[in-house]
Amino acid sequence: MAGVLRSETGKGLALSAPATFYVGLLVAVPLCILVAYSFWTQNYVEIDRTLTWANYQEAFTDPLVRHLMFRSVAIAGAVTLATVCLAYPIAYFIAFRTKKKTLWLLLITIPFWSSYLLRVFSWKLILGFNGVLNSALISLGLIQDPLTFLLYNEFAVVLTLAHAWAPFAILPIYVSLQKIDRSLLEAATDLGCNKLERFVRVTLPLTVPGVIAACLIIFIPTVGDYVTPALVGGSQGKMVANLIQVQFGAANNWPLGATLSLLAMLSVGCVAILFVVVVTALGRRIR
């Protein structure tokens, strides 16, 4: 035993043990509790601990649950696509087109200086019926009546979440761009590639890991976001997390809420794995 502890493997295990215990305590234990709750049922104020599949049957047969699950995945996918498409040019500019990288990175983190709720409410004021955008368009004479499709729908949720999560997409993509060996770009130019071909054949494939990281960082939490849909989504922008919040709150049905949480995690995991496989295959094909 003493010899094992003195080895490099033993030292590594000893160093990682506190972090492993901490992660297990805060992640694995709550997850196990959720799994246990999902097989129980709620009897008014008491929980019946008899094992049953009733919650899963209700979740799979309820059309509302299926609709909210698909909507959540679709909204999270739209947010991920919009955010990454907007973040990539910014990250490219910081990595290749400016020398004031520290200043730009500092500017990117400015939204974190304010509360997340404050940023969501700001978008509500901007997109509202009498908000900043409608007032400006009316003042300019571009519209006669306020636009009603800007708020309380999927569009408002996607726009708000894309703004809130933009820094999380910019930073990993920037890191991937910054790690690219500039001599590879020079070699591509010497071989006759123009700027577009050099970007498609060299820059983009080398930044696939950063793009994948950005997509996962955005997609996974946005599926479970319930604050933004509740504030700017209205009835058309509700997501499965809002239903889970209701089950754990007003409905007082923790077993069903636990079941929906596990199904949402499973859906996110399947979509994330499929995305990584597809993007990795596309990256290899580009090369």
Secondary structure, DSSP 8 states (H G I E B T S, - for coil): -HHHHHSHHHHHHHHHHHHHHHHIIIIIHHHHHHHHHHTSEEETTEEE----SHHHHHHHH-HHHHHHHHHHHHHHHHHHHHHHHHHHHHHHIIIII-S-HHHHHHHHTGGGGS-HHHHHHHHHHHHSTTSHHHHHHHHTTS-SS--SSSSSSHHHHHHHHHHHHHHHHHHHHHHHHHTS-HHHHHHHHHTT--HHHHIIIIIHHHTHHHHHHHHHHHHHHHHT--HHIIIIIGGGS--HHHHHHHHHTTT--HHHHHHHHHHHHHHHHHHHHHHHHHHHHHHHHH-
